[in-house]
Amino acid sequence: MRAQDLVVPFPTIGLDSPIAEAARLMAERELPGLIVLDDRGAPVSILPGTQVLSLAVPQYCQADPALARVIDEAHADAFVRALGGRTVRQALPERPRELPVADPDATLLEVAALMARTHSPLVAVLDGGRLLGAVTLSTLLKRLT
């Protein structure tokens, strides 16, 4: 089995899109992340949902879980709203990591190794520079088990 056998159409988002839009898209479609495209439509990164959470959750709550426990739900919702005008570009790491991209002929083990190495819940599948879609972690695990 190859990546092309597991690839599904997958939503993308631009670098200058609001991070709140990315969060809504992930929530509405129950996605583990999004493929981020540059101005030419080429993948530049994968934005995992956990990265969006790290922007929404204050650093002091991440550092000390006891502080997160004392904040009530009404105030916790305010943190997500505080994403405000921040963009996807601002959510990405300053130093680009390895881009989890595979070609359609990649084996399942190659895709799995790429996901593990890049800590990405999805791998974009490109055919000659054209985005075919993505292989998600859940789809890959279903095939491997």
Buried (B, 14 or more C-beta within 10 A) or exposed (E): EBBBEBBEEBBBBBBEBBBBBBBEBBEEEEBBBBBBBEEEEBBBBBBBBEBBEEBBBBEEBEEEEEEBEEBEEEEBEEBBEEBEEBBBBEBBEEEEEEBBBBBBEBEBEBBBEBBEEBEBBBBBBBEEEEBBBBBBBEBBEEBEE
